[in-house]
Amino acid sequence: METTPTSIKKQDNCTASKIFEKARHLFNNVGVRNTTMDDLARELGISKKTLYKEIDNKADLVKFCVQYDLQQDENTINAISQNTENAIEELVLIAAHISKELQIYHPSILKDITKILS
């Protein structure tokens, strides 16, 4: 999977990465619906105009963040599967990973994502 979202224009890869990382942080901690583009711009220390030069819209950013997180989880689970010797150990490690991941997300994130992406 490519590391730069398609909704982020290729003008400045460093800025795109900063936007992406800050958006993921805000979405996970505050919630998707509670995070506005104003909030994101303020956290990044840039204007909304500059932000929209880099990204088309919030829905595309949310979609990319979800795809990125799912790809990371898939990679982690595949690594666990390849590095374990039995199915029980594999299941325990995968369950521990999923449990850890679920703890970092804002409680409303699934509901928010469903509304934004539909």
N, C-alpha and C positions, 0 to 999 in steps of 0.2 A: 504494500500500500504506500502511496506517495506520502511524504511528510508535510506537504503544503496543501491546504484545502483549495479546491477549484474555485470557491467563492472568494478567495483572497487573491487579489491580483498580484502578478509576479514582479511588481515594481521594486520592492525591498523585502527580501526574504527574512532578514533579521526582524523587521517590524512585524511581518506576518507571523513569525514564531512567537513574538511577544504578545501579540493580540490573541493568538490561539491559546497560549499557556494561561494568560490572565483570564480569558473567557472560561476555560475549563475550571479554573480555581473558583471563579464567581458562581458558575452554574452549580458546581458541587457543594459549595458552602452556603449560598444564599438561595439558590433555586433558579431555574431557568426563567420562569415568569417574573420573578422579583428582580432579575438583573436586566437593566435597560442598557441601551447603547450609550446613553449619557453616563451611566455608572462605569461602563467599560472604558469609555474615553477618559473619564476623570481618573480612574485607577491607573491608566497608562500614561497620564499626563499629556494627552494630546487632545485636539479639538475633535468634535464629532465629524466635521468636514474631512479632517485627515483620516479618521477612522473609516469613513465611507469611501475614501479614495482607495483603501486597502481591501475592504470587504463589501460585497453587494448588499447583504441583509442578514438579519439575526437568524432567520430560519436556516439559511445555508451554513452559518457558523455552527449552530446547534447540531445540524445533521453531520457535519464533519467531525465535531467533537465526539458524537456518539459512535460514528464509524471508527474513529481512532481508538477510542476506549475498548470497543469490541475486538478490534484487531490485536490490541495489546493483551487482552484477556485470552484470546485464542492462542497467541504466541506463548503465553505463560503456561496455559493448560497443555499445549503440545510439548513444551519443555519438561513439564512434570511427568507426562506420560512416557517420554523417552528416557527419563532418568530414574524411574522407579522400577523395582524388581517384581512387585506383585500388585494385583488389582486393589487390595485393601489399602495399601500404602498410597496408591495413586488416588483413590477416592477420598481418603482423609486429607491429603495435601490439596486436592482440588477444592474440597469443601472449605478448608481453611482459607484458601485464596479468595473464594467467593465471599465468605463471611467478612474477611478484611476489606474487600472492595465495597461491599454494601454499607459498611460503617462510614465511609467517606462521603457518601452521597446525601444531599439534602432530602428529607422525607418526601417532598412533593415532586421530585425530579421526574419520575415516570409519568405522572399526570401532566406535568408541564410539557414534557417532550412530546407526548401524544397529541396535545392540543396544538403545539407549534408546528409539528410536522404533518398534521392531517389537513 
